[in-house]
Amino acid sequence: MSIRRLPENLVNRIAAGEVVERPASALKELVENAIDSGARNIAVRLGAGGIDLIEVTDNGCGMSPADMALALERHATSKLPDEDIELVSTLGFRGEALPSIASVSMLTLESRVGNAEGWRRVVDHGVLTGEGPAALPSGTRVRVENLFGKIPARRKFLRSPRAEYAAALDTIKRLAMARSDIGFTVEHDGRRVLSVQPDMERPERVASLTSAELIDNSVGLDFQREGVRLGGIASLPTYNRGVADHQFLFVNGRPVKDKLLIGAVRGAYAEMLARDRHAVVALFLDLPPTEVDVNVHPAKTEVRFREPSLIRGMIVSGLRHALDQSGFRAVQHPAADALAAWQQEPVRTSQGDIFANPRTAYQNYYATAYPSLAEKRNSFGDLGQIEREDLAPLMGRAATATEAVPESRQHPLGVARGQVANTYIVAEAEDGLVIVDQHAAHERLVLERMRKAMAQAGGAVPSQALLLPQVVELDEPACDRLEARLEELSAFGLELERFGPGAMLVRATPAMLGGGDAKALIEDLADDLAAYDQALSLKERIDHVAATMACHGSVRAGRVLSVPEMNALLREMEVTPHSGQCNHGRPTWVKLALGDVEKLFGRK
């Protein structure tokens, strides 16, 4: 079979397979062209998620009729004035987008330069079908209709209009974040769905495109190292999502989805989030063009760094430094369903009428909430005969203070007033009621103490030898995993020895953990190594081991604390980094503002 040169229209369709995967990718190319044109405002119209219509209008520099004809040819671009592709500073540069899109749709290109006459060119699936004068303001308007209309093999792989719309909107949001100096509007099926004004501050722009709550639950970043600058905002660990779709990464103003950057973000939050939760971040990397290769893939969503270790280290250290500065902050927006659980009396029926018989009301309430007491409560009057021990587990505990109680206004987390269910510390702050999960809070404090001890002791945590070494029986693979990590575990003060095929001998435990359950600790460490040993780096494994040890050495839920112990815990939280969240990313404390309390009682 002889070799032949493929026709131009087929070459364009092949190129379109890499550049135009779906409406969102076509929209991305068109909006990037609009940004490169110097536009200050960009308007987008979509129909059926972009399947039927994509229209992008900008007020940029515009194109002459001759330039429009060239723009529809492959590998024709104004963005590489010379051949130094390593120095490219624009979003587009390959000269493939417009001809590729025009080969798989009906494309109408209209443009006008200054006061010159506007011009229009119409291309239907690679064939020029018309051109002539056009009336429009200075700038460019590109209209893409019937995407893949004449290529049913490609069209059938498109998803539903709703799914394509979601992808297109995500694309616009990322580009709008990258350029807070440009205004963007988006209409879908005649309804305006997004509008951001030009010249917004970066945190304000990011919050407007994600969630307004992000402003109050994030930290800012602004770091420089060896000619690289890292800026943006990152959420507190307690403000997280179940998917990573809310991580926005930019390199020299270009939205990217790079594995190196995603891994660096995950590493920075490693010991602060559960593995199935993800932080919300918008990170902007600016570095010399010679230090990054953007010509990795035609879609330009992947990049390659000359010094990847420098970039990863900068992101991890920058994020951790910023989060360290957040101190004991945590998300302080009680869930709506949690607040709704604070029901007000009188109790109402499903029809909204007040119970006519209060005896019936209380009998029904207690029979539902506390079935164990139902047999002792046959009438309203019988409530006085219930034994005190029946109610004791249901009541909070207010310990007696043995010394003067400090003023609440002196401390951000207030002063302890009591303990509920021997699990939650109730404190009074100047501006509200603070509730602390004692186990979660102390777990974080122990972890931070352990890290500090390692840093001060040159990488080793003081250990406490057991009077009688303890034998912990495990299966052989678990023993193998622990034996392979003896040196790492020793750095945390945990001295282990192999004791036959199916057992480990515990000779010492970290001193700061006290006399905890060594058997439970070893079993959990073995399980953790089985789950994460291969997936995590050495540093991440060490952090995970430290978190597991901290969990075993912390104050347990159900332990009675004295008032001085409660206040000591609060004071340590106020000066400890990351104490606003436990080692799994859950908040360690919440605050019910005085205004919310007043609402519960109808005072507001």
Rosetta blueprint (number, residue, H / E / L):
1 M L
2 S L
3 I L
4 R L
5 R L
6 L L
7 P L
8 E H
9 N H
10 L H
11 V H
12 N H
13 R H
14 I H
15 A H
16 A H
17 G H
18 E H
19 V H
20 V L
21 E L
22 R L
23 P H
24 A H
25 S H
26 A H
27 L H
28 K H
29 E H
30 L H
31 V H
32 E H
33 N H
34 A H
35 I H
36 D H
37 S L
38 G L
39 A L
40 R L
41 N E
42 I E
43 A E
44 V E
45 R E
46 L E
47 G E
48 A H
49 G H
50 G H
51 I L
52 D L
53 L E
54 I E
55 E E
56 V E
57 T E
58 D E
59 N L
60 G L
61 C L
62 G L
63 M L
64 S L
65 P H
66 A H
67 D H
68 M H
69 A H
70 L H
71 A H
72 L L
73 E L
74 R L
75 H L
76 A L
77 T L
78 S L
79 K L
80 L L
81 P L
82 D L
83 E L
84 D L
85 I H
86 E H
87 L H
88 V L
89 S L
90 T L
91 L L
92 G L
93 F L
94 R L
95 G L
96 E L
97 A H
98 L H
99 P H
100 S H
101 I H
102 A H
103 S L
104 V L
105 S L
106 M E
107 L E
108 T E
109 L E
110 E E
111 S E
112 R E
113 V L
114 G L
115 N L
116 A L
117 E L
118 G E
119 W E
120 R E
121 R E
122 V E
123 V E
124 D E
125 H L
126 G L
127 V E
128 L E
129 T E
130 G E
131 E E
132 G E
133 P E
134 A E
135 A L
136 L L
137 P L
138 S L
139 G E
140 T E
141 R E
142 V E
143 R E
144 V E
145 E E
146 N L
147 L L
148 F L
149 G L
150 K L
151 I L
152 P H
153 A H
154 R H
155 R H
156 K L
157 F L
158 L L
159 R L
160 S L
161 P H
162 R H
163 A H
164 E H
165 Y H
166 A H
167 A H
168 A H
169 L H
170 D H
171 T H
172 I H
173 K H
174 R H
175 L H
176 A H
177 M H
178 A H
179 R L
180 S L
181 D L
182 I L
183 G E
184 F E
185 T E
186 V E
187 E E
188 H E
189 D L
190 G L
191 R E
192 R E
193 V E
194 L E
195 S E
196 V E
197 Q L
198 P L
199 D L
200 M L
201 E L
202 R H
203 P H
204 E H
205 R H
206 V H
207 A H
208 S H
209 L H
210 T L
211 S L
212 A H
213 E H
214 L H
215 I H
216 D H
217 N H
218 S E
219 V E
220 G E
221 L E
222 D E
223 F E
224 Q E
225 R E
226 E L
227 G L
228 V E
229 R E
230 L E
231 G E
232 G E
233 I E
234 A E
235 S E
236 L L
237 P L
238 T L
239 Y L
240 N E
241 R E
242 G L
243 V L
244 A H
245 D H
246 H H
247 Q E
248 F E
249 L E
250 F E
251 V E
252 N L
253 G L
254 R E
255 P E
256 V E
257 K L
258 D L
259 K H
260 L H
261 L H
262 I H
263 G H
264 A H
265 V H
266 R H
267 G H
268 A H
269 Y L
270 A L
271 E L
272 M L
273 L L
274 A L
275 R L
276 D L
277 R L
278 H E
279 A E
280 V L
281 V E
282 A E
283 L E
284 F E
285 L E
286 D E
287 L L
288 P L
289 P H
290 T H
291 E H
292 V E
293 D E
294 V L
295 N L
296 V L
297 H L
298 P L
299 A L
300 K L
301 T L
302 E L
303 V L
304 R E
305 F E
306 R L
307 E L
308 P H
309 S H
310 L H
311 I H
312 R H
313 G H
314 M H
315 I H
316 V H
317 S H
318 G H
319 L H
320 R H
321 H H
322 A H
323 L H
324 D H
325 Q H
326 S L
327 G L
328 F L
329 R L
330 A L
331 V L
332 Q L
333 H L
334 P L
335 A L
336 A H
337 D H
338 A H
339 L H
340 A H
341 A L
342 W L
343 Q L
344 Q L
345 E L
346 P L
347 V L
348 R E
349 T L
350 S L
351 Q L
352 G L
353 D L
354 I E
355 F L
356 A L
357 N L
358 P H
359 R H
360 T H
361 A H
362 Y H
363 Q H
364 N H
365 Y H
366 Y H
367 A H
368 T H
369 A H
370 Y L
371 P H
372 S H
373 L H
374 A H
375 E H
376 K H
377 R L
378 N L
379 S L
380 F H
381 G H
382 D H
383 L H
384 G H
385 Q H
386 I L
387 E L
388 R H
389 E H
390 D H
391 L H
392 A H
393 P H
394 L H
395 M L
396 G L
397 R E
398 A L
399 A L
400 T L
401 A L
402 T L
403 E L
404 A L
405 V L
406 P L
407 E L
408 S H
409 R H
410 Q H
411 H L
412 P L
413 L L
414 G L
415 V E
416 A E
417 R E
418 G E
419 Q E
420 V E
421 A L
422 N L
423 T L
424 Y E
425 I E
426 V E
427 A E
428 E E
429 A E
430 E L
431 D L
432 G E
433 L E
434 V E
435 I E
436 V E
437 D E
438 Q H
439 H H
440 A H
441 A H
442 H H
443 E H
444 R H
445 L H
446 V H
447 L H
448 E H
449 R H
450 M H
451 R H
452 K H
453 A H
454 M H
455 A H
456 Q H
457 A L
458 G L
459 G L
460 A L
461 V L
462 P L
463 S E
464 Q E
465 A E
466 L E
467 L E
468 L E
469 P E
470 Q E
471 V E
472 V E
473 E E
474 L L
475 D L
476 E H
477 P H
478 A H
479 C H
480 D H
481 R H
482 L H
483 E H
484 A H
485 R L
486 L H
487 E H
488 E H
489 L H
490 S H
491 A H
492 F L
493 G L
494 L L
495 E E
496 L E
497 E E
498 R E
499 F L
500 G L
501 P L
502 G L
503 A E
504 M E
505 L E
506 V E
507 R E
508 A E
509 T E
510 P E
511 A H
512 M H
513 L H
514 G L
515 G L
516 G L
517 D L
518 A H
519 K H
520 A H
521 L H
522 I H
523 E H
524 D H
525 L H
526 A H
527 D H
528 D H
529 L H
530 A H
531 A H
532 Y H
533 D L
534 Q L
535 A L
536 L L
537 S L
538 L H
539 K H
540 E H
541 R H
542 I H
543 D H
544 H H
545 V H
546 A H
547 A H
548 T H
549 M H
550 A H
551 C H
552 H H
553 G L
554 S L
555 V L
556 R L
557 A L
558 G L
559 R L
560 V L
561 L L
562 S L
563 V H
564 P H
565 E H
566 M H
567 N H
568 A H
569 L H
570 L H
571 R H
572 E H
573 M H
574 E H
575 V L
576 T L
577 P L
578 H L
579 S L
580 G L
581 Q E
582 C L
583 N L
584 H L
585 G L
586 R L
587 P E
588 T L
589 W E
590 V E
591 K E
592 L E
593 A E
594 L H
595 G H
596 D H
597 V H
598 E H
599 K H
600 L H
601 F L
602 G L
603 R L
604 K L
